[in-house]
Amino acid sequence: MSHRSPCPIACTLDLLGDRWTLLVVRDLIYGRSQFKEFLASPEGIATNILSNRLARLCEAGLVSRTGTSYALTEKGRTLGPVLEAVRDWGLSQLPGTGVFM
């Protein structure tokens, strides 16, 4: 993947900054592992977008695929605290949000 600049924030956003990728990572953290389980998330991701995001995450070494199951790699699990910080910010700053399970 090429990057638009050497800035680590820009490089991270190149990989994770679209509308869907962190939601797929969230679902993996919460224990979803099957394609149909990701499709059942309330945000309503389309199958082609989900396929693309899972492939990109696998290519980046954040997700592994075994048969029909997906799992975060050790590298992917390092995103856990990042998502916790985003969740906590949303809970404190965006009225009407709640904990998603």
N, CA, C and O atoms as CSV, one atom per row, in Angstrom:
chain,resi,resn,atom,element,x,y,z
A,1,MET,N,N,0.846,-1.175,0.000
A,1,MET,CA,C,0.000,0.000,0.000
A,1,MET,C,C,0.890,1.236,0.000
A,1,MET,O,O,1.817,1.342,0.804
A,2,SER,N,N,0.612,2.155,-0.889
A,2,SER,CA,C,1.374,3.399,-0.926
A,2,SER,C,C,0.724,4.397,0.033
A,2,SER,O,O,-0.475,4.339,0.307
A,3,HIS,N,N,1.543,5.302,0.527
A,3,HIS,CA,C,1.071,6.295,1.485
A,3,HIS,C,C,1.200,7.679,0.893
A,3,HIS,O,O,2.115,7.952,0.116
A,4,ARG,N,N,0.293,8.539,1.256
A,4,ARG,CA,C,0.303,9.898,0.719
A,4,ARG,C,C,1.342,10.780,1.384
A,4,ARG,O,O,1.707,11.822,0.840
A,5,SER,N,N,1.830,10.373,2.568
A,5,SER,CA,C,2.876,11.116,3.260
A,5,SER,C,C,3.518,10.188,4.282
A,5,SER,O,O,2.970,9.124,4.572
A,6,PRO,N,N,4.669,10.569,4.837
A,6,PRO,CA,C,5.292,9.735,5.861
A,6,PRO,C,C,4.680,9.921,7.251
A,6,PRO,O,O,5.104,9.258,8.198
A,7,CYS,N,N,3.704,10.798,7.389
A,7,CYS,CA,C,3.065,11.049,8.686
A,7,CYS,C,C,2.395,9.764,9.181
A,7,CYS,O,O,1.602,9.176,8.445
A,8,PRO,N,N,2.689,9.311,10.402
A,8,PRO,CA,C,2.085,8.065,10.880
A,8,PRO,C,C,0.565,8.138,11.000
A,8,PRO,O,O,-0.110,7.121,10.842
A,9,ILE,N,N,0.021,9.309,11.272
A,9,ILE,CA,C,-1.441,9.435,11.339
A,9,ILE,C,C,-2.033,9.267,9.945
A,9,ILE,O,O,-3.019,8.551,9.773
A,10,ALA,N,N,-1.443,9.920,8.954
A,10,ALA,CA,C,-1.928,9.788,7.575
A,10,ALA,C,C,-1.798,8.347,7.090
A,10,ALA,O,O,-2.704,7.830,6.437
A,11,CYS,N,N,-0.682,7.698,7.404
A,11,CYS,CA,C,-0.480,6.306,6.977
A,11,CYS,C,C,-1.503,5.377,7.629
A,11,CYS,O,O,-2.024,4.467,6.984
A,12,THR,N,N,-1.786,5.610,8.904
A,12,THR,CA,C,-2.786,4.799,9.596
A,12,THR,C,C,-4.167,5.022,8.996
A,12,THR,O,O,-4.932,4.076,8.813
A,13,LEU,N,N,-4.481,6.278,8.692
A,13,LEU,CA,C,-5.779,6.566,8.075
A,13,LEU,C,C,-5.888,5.977,6.677
A,13,LEU,O,O,-6.983,5.618,6.243
A,14,ASP,N,N,-4.765,5.872,5.962
A,14,ASP,CA,C,-4.794,5.219,4.649
A,14,ASP,C,C,-5.285,3.779,4.776
A,14,ASP,O,O,-5.976,3.277,3.890
A,15,LEU,N,N,-4.932,3.120,5.870
A,15,LEU,CA,C,-5.327,1.731,6.079
A,15,LEU,C,C,-6.683,1.606,6.778
A,15,LEU,O,O,-7.502,0.770,6.394
A,16,LEU,N,N,-6.922,2.423,7.790
A,16,LEU,CA,C,-8.075,2.221,8.669
A,16,LEU,C,C,-9.136,3.313,8.610
A,16,LEU,O,O,-10.171,3.199,9.267
A,17,GLY,N,N,-8.898,4.360,7.840
A,17,GLY,CA,C,-9.712,5.555,7.947
A,17,GLY,C,C,-10.991,5.611,7.143
A,17,GLY,O,O,-11.631,6.661,7.091
A,18,ASP,N,N,-11.385,4.522,6.518
A,18,ASP,CA,C,-12.655,4.571,5.792
A,18,ASP,C,C,-13.813,4.315,6.760
A,18,ASP,O,O,-13.606,4.111,7.956
A,19,ARG,N,N,-14.996,4.330,6.237
A,19,ARG,CA,C,-16.215,4.209,7.040
A,19,ARG,C,C,-16.384,2.838,7.708
A,19,ARG,O,O,-17.054,2.748,8.737
A,20,TRP,N,N,-15.799,1.773,7.154
A,20,TRP,CA,C,-16.135,0.419,7.582
A,20,TRP,C,C,-15.043,-0.348,8.316
A,20,TRP,O,O,-15.359,-1.213,9.133
A,21,THR,N,N,-13.789,-0.068,8.060
A,21,THR,CA,C,-12.709,-0.941,8.526
A,21,THR,C,C,-12.683,-1.091,10.043
A,21,THR,O,O,-12.591,-2.212,10.543
A,22,LEU,N,N,-12.761,0.002,10.779
A,22,LEU,CA,C,-12.716,-0.117,12.241
A,22,LEU,C,C,-13.956,-0.810,12.796
A,22,LEU,O,O,-13.897,-1.408,13.870
A,23,LEU,N,N,-15.068,-0.740,12.087
A,23,LEU,CA,C,-16.255,-1.479,12.530
A,23,LEU,C,C,-16.054,-2.982,12.357
A,23,LEU,O,O,-16.526,-3.767,13.180
A,24,VAL,N,N,-15.366,-3.385,11.308
A,24,VAL,CA,C,-15.034,-4.803,11.128
A,24,VAL,C,C,-14.088,-5.242,12.242
A,24,VAL,O,O,-14.262,-6.317,12.815
A,25,VAL,N,N,-13.085,-4.414,12.552
A,25,VAL,CA,C,-12.166,-4.729,13.652
A,25,VAL,C,C,-12.941,-4.810,14.968
A,25,VAL,O,O,-12.703,-5.713,15.770
A,26,ARG,N,N,-13.857,-3.880,15.194
A,26,ARG,CA,C,-14.704,-3.920,16.401
A,26,ARG,C,C,-15.422,-5.259,16.507
A,26,ARG,O,O,-15.429,-5.885,17.567
A,27,ASP,N,N,-16.023,-5.694,15.409
A,27,ASP,CA,C,-16.752,-6.960,15.429
A,27,ASP,C,C,-15.831,-8.134,15.725
A,27,ASP,O,O,-16.219,-9.062,16.435
A,28,LEU,N,N,-14.627,-8.105,15.195
A,28,LEU,CA,C,-13.654,-9.160,15.499
A,28,LEU,C,C,-13.295,-9.151,16.980
A,28,LEU,O,O,-13.199,-10.209,17.603
A,29,ILE,N,N,-13.096,-7.965,17.545
A,29,ILE,CA,C,-12.788,-7.857,18.974
A,29,ILE,C,C,-13.927,-8.424,19.808
A,29,ILE,O,O,-13.688,-9.082,20.820
A,30,TYR,N,N,-15.171,-8.172,19.389
A,30,TYR,CA,C,-16.335,-8.659,20.127
A,30,TYR,C,C,-16.673,-10.117,19.826
A,30,TYR,O,O,-17.712,-10.614,20.261
A,31,GLY,N,N,-15.808,-10.802,19.088
A,31,GLY,CA,C,-15.949,-12.241,18.927
A,31,GLY,C,C,-16.606,-12.724,17.654
A,31,GLY,O,O,-16.779,-13.929,17.471
A,32,ARG,N,N,-16.975,-11.818,16.771
A,32,ARG,CA,C,-17.513,-12.281,15.492
A,32,ARG,C,C,-16.365,-12.829,14.658
A,32,ARG,O,O,-15.256,-12.296,14.689
A,33,SER,N,N,-16.635,-13.897,13.913
A,33,SER,CA,C,-15.570,-14.494,13.105
A,33,SER,C,C,-16.041,-14.966,11.733
A,33,SER,O,O,-15.219,-15.238,10.858
A,34,GLN,N,N,-17.329,-15.064,11.541
A,34,GLN,CA,C,-17.883,-15.564,10.289
A,34,GLN,C,C,-18.429,-14.410,9.449
A,34,GLN,O,O,-18.937,-13.425,9.985
A,35,PHE,N,N,-18.320,-14.543,8.140
A,35,PHE,CA,C,-18.775,-13.506,7.217
A,35,PHE,C,C,-20.212,-13.090,7.522
A,35,PHE,O,O,-20.516,-11.898,7.582
A,36,LYS,N,N,-21.091,-14.065,7.714
A,36,LYS,CA,C,-22.507,-13.757,7.961
A,36,LYS,C,C,-22.700,-13.011,9.275
A,36,LYS,O,O,-23.651,-12.241,9.411
A,37,GLU,N,N,-21.812,-13.224,10.247
A,37,GLU,CA,C,-21.909,-12.496,11.517
A,37,GLU,C,C,-21.582,-11.014,11.328
A,37,GLU,O,O,-22.210,-10.154,11.945
A,38,PHE,N,N,-20.600,-10.716,10.476
A,38,PHE,CA,C,-20.274,-9.313,10.186
A,38,PHE,C,C,-21.450,-8.637,9.476
A,38,PHE,O,O,-21.770,-7.479,9.746
A,39,LEU,N,N,-22.080,-9.367,8.575
A,39,LEU,CA,C,-23.224,-8.810,7.839
A,39,LEU,C,C,-24.394,-8.499,8.763
A,39,LEU,O,O,-25.222,-7.646,8.444
A,40,ALA,N,N,-24.475,-9.181,9.907
A,40,ALA,CA,C,-25.576,-8.976,10.850
A,40,ALA,C,C,-25.393,-7.737,11.725
A,40,ALA,O,O,-26.299,-7.385,12.481
A,41,SER,N,N,-24.251,-7.075,11.642
A,41,SER,CA,C,-24.030,-5.867,12.443
A,41,SER,C,C,-25.054,-4.800,12.069
A,41,SER,O,O,-25.488,-4.738,10.918
A,42,PRO,N,N,-25.443,-3.967,13.019
A,42,PRO,CA,C,-26.519,-3.006,12.762
A,42,PRO,C,C,-26.192,-1.941,11.723
A,42,PRO,O,O,-27.104,-1.296,11.207
A,43,GLU,N,N,-24.926,-1.741,11.403
A,43,GLU,CA,C,-24.566,-0.707,10.432
A,43,GLU,C,C,-24.884,-1.097,8.995
A,43,GLU,O,O,-24.955,-0.225,8.128
A,44,GLY,N,N,-25.076,-2.380,8.721
A,44,GLY,CA,C,-25.521,-2.825,7.406
A,44,GLY,C,C,-24.487,-2.745,6.298
A,44,GLY,O,O,-24.762,-2.179,5.240
A,45,ILE,N,N,-23.315,-3.294,6.518
A,45,ILE,CA,C,-22.264,-3.295,5.497
A,45,ILE,C,C,-22.662,-4.195,4.324
A,45,ILE,O,O,-23.220,-5.274,4.524
A,46,ALA,N,N,-22.376,-3.750,3.117
A,46,ALA,CA,C,-22.658,-4.542,1.910
A,46,ALA,C,C,-21.625,-5.664,1.776
A,46,ALA,O,O,-20.495,-5.533,2.245
A,47,THR,N,N,-22.017,-6.755,1.139
A,47,THR,CA,C,-21.130,-7.916,1.032
A,47,THR,C,C,-19.840,-7.591,0.284
A,47,THR,O,O,-18.769,-8.047,0.686
A,48,ASN,N,N,-19.919,-6.816,-0.792
A,48,ASN,CA,C,-18.703,-6.509,-1.550
A,48,ASN,C,C,-17.748,-5.638,-0.741
A,48,ASN,O,O,-16.531,-5.805,-0.831
A,49,ILE,N,N,-18.284,-4.716,0.043
A,49,ILE,CA,C,-17.430,-3.865,0.878
A,49,ILE,C,C,-16.809,-4.696,1.990
A,49,ILE,O,O,-15.621,-4.549,2.279
A,50,LEU,N,N,-17.587,-5.559,2.614
A,50,LEU,CA,C,-17.059,-6.428,3.662
A,50,LEU,C,C,-15.943,-7.311,3.121
A,50,LEU,O,O,-14.899,-7.446,3.760
A,51,SER,N,N,-16.147,-7.909,1.960
A,51,SER,CA,C,-15.104,-8.742,1.345
A,51,SER,C,C,-13.828,-7.945,1.134
A,51,SER,O,O,-12.731,-8.421,1.427
A,52,ASN,N,N,-13.980,-6.730,0.624
A,52,ASN,CA,C,-12.830,-5.870,0.374
A,52,ASN,C,C,-12.103,-5.523,1.665
A,52,ASN,O,O,-10.876,-5.603,1.720
A,53,ARG,N,N,-12.838,-5.138,2.702
A,53,ARG,CA,C,-12.199,-4.734,3.959
A,53,ARG,C,C,-11.509,-5.910,4.634
A,53,ARG,O,O,-10.411,-5.752,5.168
A,54,LEU,N,N,-12.125,-7.073,4.621
A,54,LEU,CA,C,-11.476,-8.246,5.204
A,54,LEU,C,C,-10.203,-8.596,4.443
A,54,LEU,O,O,-9.192,-8.937,5.057
A,55,ALA,N,N,-10.239,-8.515,3.121
A,55,ALA,CA,C,-9.048,-8.797,2.314
A,55,ALA,C,C,-7.936,-7.797,2.623
A,55,ALA,O,O,-6.777,-8.188,2.758
A,56,ARG,N,N,-8.277,-6.509,2.738
A,56,ARG,CA,C,-7.274,-5.486,3.060
A,56,ARG,C,C,-6.675,-5.711,4.441
A,56,ARG,O,O,-5.469,-5.555,4.629
A,57,LEU,N,N,-7.510,-6.075,5.406
A,57,LEU,CA,C,-7.011,-6.334,6.753
A,57,LEU,C,C,-6.116,-7.569,6.785
A,57,LEU,O,O,-5.119,-7.593,7.507
A,58,CYS,N,N,-6.460,-8.587,6.011
A,58,CYS,CA,C,-5.602,-9.775,5.905
A,58,CYS,C,C,-4.270,-9.415,5.258
A,58,CYS,O,O,-3.211,-9.821,5.736
A,59,GLU,N,N,-4.326,-8.659,4.180
A,59,GLU,CA,C,-3.114,-8.245,3.468
A,59,GLU,C,C,-2.196,-7.413,4.365
A,59,GLU,O,O,-0.974,-7.505,4.253
A,60,ALA,N,N,-2.768,-6.616,5.240
A,60,ALA,CA,C,-1.990,-5.769,6.149
A,60,ALA,C,C,-1.473,-6.535,7.366
A,60,ALA,O,O,-0.722,-5.986,8.172
A,61,GLY,N,N,-1.872,-7.799,7.501
A,61,GLY,CA,C,-1.411,-8.601,8.628
A,61,GLY,C,C,-2.166,-8.358,9.919
A,61,GLY,O,O,-1.703,-8.749,10.990
A,62,LEU,N,N,-3.323,-7.718,9.832
A,62,LEU,CA,C,-4.127,-7.447,11.025
A,62,LEU,C,C,-5.143,-8.549,11.301
A,62,LEU,O,O,-5.598,-8.716,12.433
A,63,VAL,N,N,-5.493,-9.296,10.266
A,63,VAL,CA,C,-6.499,-10.354,10.355
A,63,VAL,C,C,-5.961,-11.585,9.646
A,63,VAL,O,O,-5.272,-11.483,8.631
A,64,SER,N,N,-6.283,-12.747,10.193
A,64,SER,CA,C,-5.953,-14.001,9.518
A,64,SER,C,C,-7.259,-14.713,9.172
A,64,SER,O,O,-8.285,-14.533,9.826
A,65,ARG,N,N,-7.182,-15.518,8.132
A,65,ARG,CA,C,-8.353,-16.290,7.712
A,65,ARG,C,C,-7.992,-17.759,7.712
A,65,ARG,O,O,-6.986,-18.168,7.132
A,66,THR,N,N,-8.831,-18.553,8.375
A,66,THR,CA,C,-8.682,-20.000,8.383
A,66,THR,C,C,-10.013,-20.580,7.937
A,66,THR,O,O,-11.004,-20.516,8.665
A,67,GLY,N,N,-10.032,-21.143,6.742
A,67,GLY,CA,C,-11.293,-21.646,6.198
A,67,GLY,C,C,-12.269,-20.500,6.025
A,67,GLY,O,O,-12.028,-19.578,5.245
A,68,THR,N,N,-13.373,-20.561,6.754
A,68,THR,CA,C,-14.382,-19.500,6.671
A,68,THR,C,C,-14.366,-18.584,7.889
A,68,THR,O,O,-15.251,-17.741,8.043
A,69,SER,N,N,-13.371,-18.742,8.751
A,69,SER,CA,C,-13.290,-17.936,9.970
A,69,SER,C,C,-12.198,-16.888,9.871
A,69,SER,O,O,-11.139,-17.122,9.290
A,70,TYR,N,N,-12.475,-15.731,10.447
A,70,TYR,CA,C,-11.523,-14.632,10.517
A,70,TYR,C,C,-11.187,-14.378,11.978
A,70,TYR,O,O,-12.023,-14.568,12.861
A,71,ALA,N,N,-9.948,-13.945,12.226
A,71,ALA,CA,C,-9.519,-13.619,13.588
A,71,ALA,C,C,-8.466,-12.525,13.523
A,71,ALA,O,O,-7.719,-12.419,12.550
A,72,LEU,N,N,-8.420,-11.722,14.564
A,72,LEU,CA,C,-7.363,-10.723,14.649
A,72,LEU,C,C,-6.035,-11.416,14.914
A,72,LEU,O,O,-5.966,-12.371,15.687
A,73,THR,N,N,-5.005,-10.938,14.281
A,73,THR,CA,C,-3.656,-11.402,14.570
A,73,THR,C,C,-3.156,-10.650,15.801
A,73,THR,O,O,-3.853,-9.787,16.335
A,74,GLU,N,N,-1.958,-10.977,16.243
A,74,GLU,CA,C,-1.358,-10.231,17.352
A,74,GLU,C,C,-1.275,-8.744,16.998
A,74,GLU,O,O,-1.583,-7.884,17.823
A,75,LYS,N,N,-0.864,-8.459,15.784
A,75,LYS,CA,C,-0.800,-7.070,15.312
A,75,LYS,C,C,-2.186,-6.430,15.340
A,75,LYS,O,O,-2.326,-5.281,15.759
A,76,GLY,N,N,-3.198,-7.150,14.905
A,76,GLY,CA,C,-4.557,-6.625,14.899
A,76,GLY,C,C,-5.090,-6.359,16.294
A,76,GLY,O,O,-5.826,-5.397,16.512
A,77,ARG,N,N,-4.716,-7.219,17.244
A,77,ARG,CA,C,-5.185,-7.032,18.621
A,77,ARG,C,C,-4.632,-5.754,19.246
A,77,ARG,O,O,-5.194,-5.249,20.218
A,78,THR,N,N,-3.535,-5.225,18.698
A,78,THR,CA,C,-3.003,-3.969,19.243
A,78,THR,C,C,-3.938,-2.795,18.972
A,78,THR,O,O,-3.754,-1.720,19.543
A,79,LEU,N,N,-4.932,-2.980,18.117
A,79,LEU,CA,C,-5.927,-1.929,17.872
A,79,LEU,C,C,-6.987,-1.862,18.975
A,79,LEU,O,O,-7.772,-0.915,19.016
A,80,GLY,N,N,-7.019,-2.842,19.857
A,80,GLY,CA,C,-8.004,-2.854,20.939
A,80,GLY,C,C,-8.027,-1.568,21.754
A,80,GLY,O,O,-9.092,-0.971,21.910
A,81,PRO,N,N,-6.882,-1.119,22.283
A,81,PRO,CA,C,-6.888,0.129,23.057
A,81,PRO,C,C,-7.286,1.352,22.232
A,81,PRO,O,O,-7.865,2.299,22.764
A,82,VAL,N,N,-6.982,1.333,20.954
A,82,VAL,CA,C,-7.375,2.446,20.079
A,82,VAL,C,C,-8.900,2.510,19.991
A,82,VAL,O,O,-9.493,3.580,20.129
A,83,LEU,N,N,-9.522,1.367,19.763
A,83,LEU,CA,C,-10.984,1.336,19.677
A,83,LEU,C,C,-11.636,1.654,21.017
A,83,LEU,O,O,-12.693,2.285,21.057
A,84,GLU,N,N,-11.015,1.222,22.113
A,84,GLU,CA,C,-11.539,1.573,23.433
A,84,GLU,C,C,-11.526,3.087,23.625
A,84,GLU,O,O,-12.481,3.656,24.153
A,85,ALA,N,N,-10.442,3.738,23.197
A,85,ALA,CA,C,-10.348,5.197,23.322
A,85,ALA,C,C,-11.407,5.887,22.465
A,85,ALA,O,O,-12.017,6.863,22.901
A,86,VAL,N,N,-11.628,5.388,21.251
A,86,VAL,CA,C,-12.654,5.966,20.375
A,86,VAL,C,C,-14.035,5.760,20.997
A,86,VAL,O,O,-14.859,6.674,21.003
A,87,ARG,N,N,-14.285,4.556,21.518
A,87,ARG,CA,C,-15.570,4.271,22.180
A,87,ARG,C,C,-15.786,5.212,23.364
A,87,ARG,O,O,-16.854,5.809,23.501
A,88,ASP,N,N,-14.768,5.342,24.218
A,88,ASP,CA,C,-14.896,6.190,25.404
A,88,ASP,C,C,-15.137,7.647,25.021
A,88,ASP,O,O,-15.928,8.340,25.660
A,89,TRP,N,N,-14.458,8.104,23.983
A,89,TRP,CA,C,-14.672,9.469,23.519
A,89,TRP,C,C,-16.118,9.627,23.046
A,89,TRP,O,O,-16.779,10.608,23.386
A,90,GLY,N,N,-16.600,8.676,22.275
A,90,GLY,CA,C,-17.977,8.737,21.788
A,90,GLY,C,C,-18.988,8.744,22.921
A,90,GLY,O,O,-19.961,9.498,22.889
A,91,LEU,N,N,-18.758,7.903,23.926
A,91,LEU,CA,C,-19.680,7.858,25.058
A,91,LEU,C,C,-19.713,9.181,25.817
A,91,LEU,O,O,-20.765,9.594,26.303
A,92,SER,N,N,-18.563,9.846,25.918
A,92,SER,CA,C,-18.516,11.089,26.694
A,92,SER,C,C,-18.875,12.329,25.879
A,92,SER,O,O,-19.303,13.332,26.450
A,93,GLN,N,N,-18.713,12.282,24.565
A,93,GLN,CA,C,-18.871,13.486,23.754
A,93,GLN,C,C,-20.039,13.464,22.769
A,93,GLN,O,O,-20.409,14.509,22.232
A,94,LEU,N,N,-20.616,12.309,22.527
A,94,LEU,CA,C,-21.698,12.201,21.548
A,94,LEU,C,C,-22.971,11.722,22.239
A,94,LEU,O,O,-23.150,10.521,22.440
A,95,PRO,N,N,-23.854,12.647,22.605
A,95,PRO,CA,C,-25.089,12.261,23.290
A,95,PRO,C,C,-25.879,11.235,22.467
A,95,PRO,O,O,-25.948,11.311,21.241
A,96,GLY,N,N,-26.459,10.294,23.174
A,96,GLY,CA,C,-27.285,9.295,22.510
A,96,GLY,C,C,-26.551,8.026,22.130
A,96,GLY,O,O,-27.169,7.069,21.664
A,97,THR,N,N,-25.224,8.004,22.324
A,97,THR,CA,C,-24.501,6.771,22.033
A,97,THR,C,C,-24.580,5.861,23.245
A,97,THR,O,O,-24.790,6.314,24.370
A,98,GLY,N,N,-24.407,4.579,22.998
A,98,GLY,CA,C,-24.432,3.599,24.073
A,98,GLY,C,C,-23.441,2.502,23.783
A,98,GLY,O,O,-22.872,2.434,22.693
A,99,VAL,N,N,-23.238,1.658,24.743
A,99,VAL,CA,C,-22.281,0.565,24.586
A,99,VAL,C,C,-22.848,-0.448,23.608
A,99,VAL,O,O,-24.002,-0.859,23.725
A,100,PHE,N,N,-22.032,-0.845,22.645
A,100,PHE,CA,C,-22.414,-1.836,21.635
A,100,PHE,C,C,-21.811,-3.166,22.025
A,100,PHE,O,O,-20.640,-3.228,22.400
A,101,MET,N,N,-22.579,-4.220,21.944
A,101,MET,CA,C,-22.048,-5.557,22.222
A,101,MET,C,C,-22.350,-6.462,21.074
A,101,MET,O,O,-21.989,-7.638,21.104
